[in-house]
């Protein structure tokens, strides 16, 4: 599913070079649930941007589902993001003037999906995350945990093979965070490939594979047969 081969991301600051990613190689199989953990400044956000096709490496290859995306144009990367990757962000990124179901429908509008099909698919996605009865509420009428569930439904709406979650519990209380993580576990059991970016060891250990990143390098790649 995912192969990074000797990936570097280098930023030039005056005469200095900063290696945000330094010779990173990574293989992720279909249907894995992987957490990537590291402190602020470790390179995890840069890695997320490359995995999510929001950025391209300075050097090295990124093979996604058999396709080398390292040299794609912006339009080609946008097509890949829309069809293969569902994003869940710490800040939810919902439009407050829209209802929950309208927020979930947004990716389908960009794909020119007919109105009735959009509504039916968005309704089903909200049902999956346990919010069908709140579909006509605005984000301001929902709790933080409910807003994140709407964001997860939006990520699922195009049936992407990969869910990429960046600190998805960072703005939530413990109870809501646990509920969101339980939802990710259920999505994993249903067959989704999930990549979770976090700084929180307690959240990271919910995945079946934990990878640590520090100073732009990966280490401590641990697989677990079962997470309880």
Secondary structure, DSSP 8 states (H G I E B T S, - for coil): -EEEEEEEEEEEETTEEEEEEEEEEEEE-TT-EEEEE--TTSSHHHHHHHHTTSS--SEEEEEETTEE-TT--HHHHHHHHHHHEEEEETT----TTSBHHHHHHHHHHHTT--HHHHHHHHHHHHHHTT-GGGTTSBGGGS-HHHHHHHHHHHHHTT--SEEEEESTTTTS-HHHHHHHHHHHHHHHHTT-EEEEEES-HHHHTTSSEEEEEETTEEEEEEE-S---
